[in-house]
Amino acid sequence: MLHDDYLPAFNRDKIVLIGTEEKGIEDYADDGIIVNDKKLQVDMLIVATGFASANDFLTPHMGLSMGDFPSVFRYWTSGSGESCNYTSSLDVAARLAVHVISTTER
């Protein structure tokens, strides 16, 4: 969702969009930034990072039951924490994790 003033704001006389050619900001100065070996004076710097276009299948980050997921053992069960066997289930899960890790190390 975009506000009606969002995109037109980029066309204001005092607004300059700076492309870094995917290299990022090289350095910061008291009155500006260094980008592509050029010093640019800025009054205000708004940095937008973390945007990537989707060109492939969605891939998980820190998820369970995914291929190539490193060393994760599920320590919760299908019951709630108030369940009478919850702590017993955690004990069994911990013992299983210890067994799998120690067997793998051998």
C-alpha positions in Angstrom: 0.0 0.0 0.0 1.4 3.4 -1.0 0.3 6.8 0.1 -0.7 9.1 -2.8 2.3 11.4 -2.0 4.9 8.6 -1.8 6.0 8.3 -5.5 5.5 12.0 -6.4 7.9 12.8 -3.5 10.8 11.4 -5.6 10.2 14.0 -8.3 10.7 17.0 -6.0 13.5 19.4 -7.0 15.5 18.8 -3.8 15.2 15.0 -3.9 18.0 12.9 -5.5 17.9 9.1 -5.6 21.4 7.7 -5.5 22.0 4.3 -7.1 25.0 2.4 -5.6 25.2 -0.2 -8.4 24.6 -2.8 -5.6 28.0 -1.9 -4.0 26.5 0.1 -1.2 27.8 3.3 0.5 31.6 3.2 0.6 32.1 5.7 3.4 30.4 8.5 5.4 31.7 12.0 5.7 30.6 14.9 8.0 28.5 16.4 5.2 27.9 13.5 2.9 28.6 10.1 1.7 31.1 8.4 -0.7 29.4 6.4 -3.4 31.1 5.0 -6.5 34.3 6.9 -5.6 32.4 10.2 -5.5 31.7 12.4 -2.5 28.0 13.5 -2.5 26.8 16.2 -0.1 23.6 15.3 1.7 21.4 17.1 4.2 19.5 13.9 5.0 20.2 10.3 4.2 17.4 7.7 4.0 18.7 4.2 3.6 16.4 1.5 2.3 17.9 -2.0 2.5 16.8 -5.6 2.5 14.7 -5.6 -0.6 15.1 -8.4 -3.1 13.0 -9.3 -6.0 11.7 -12.8 -6.2 13.3 -14.7 -9.0 13.2 -18.2 -7.5 11.2 -20.3 -5.2 10.6 -19.1 -1.7 13.3 -20.3 0.7 13.0 -20.5 4.4 15.0 -18.7 7.0 15.3 -20.4 10.4 12.4 -22.8 9.6 11.9 -26.4 10.5 11.6 -29.4 8.3 13.6 -27.8 5.5 16.5 -29.3 3.5 20.0 -28.2 4.6 18.7 -26.9 7.9 21.6 -27.1 10.4 21.4 -28.9 13.8 17.9 -28.2 15.0 16.0 -30.5 17.3 12.4 -29.8 18.1 12.0 -29.6 21.9 8.2 -29.1 21.9 5.5 -31.7 21.6 1.9 -31.7 20.4 0.6 -31.0 23.9 0.5 -27.7 25.8 2.8 -26.7 28.6 0.1 -27.6 31.1 0.0 -31.1 29.9 0.9 -33.7 32.6 3.4 -35.4 30.3 5.0 -32.2 28.8 8.2 -32.3 30.9 8.5 -36.0 30.3 8.2 -35.4 26.6 10.9 -32.7 26.8 13.2 -35.2 28.6 12.7 -37.8 25.9 13.4 -35.2 23.2 16.6 -34.1 24.9 17.8 -37.7 25.3 17.1 -38.2 21.6 19.1 -35.1 20.6 22.0 -36.2 22.8 21.9 -39.7 21.2 21.7 -38.4 17.6 24.6 -35.9 18.2 26.8 -38.4 20.0 26.2 -41.1 17.3 26.9 -38.6 14.6 30.2 -37.5 16.3 31.4 -41.2 16.3 
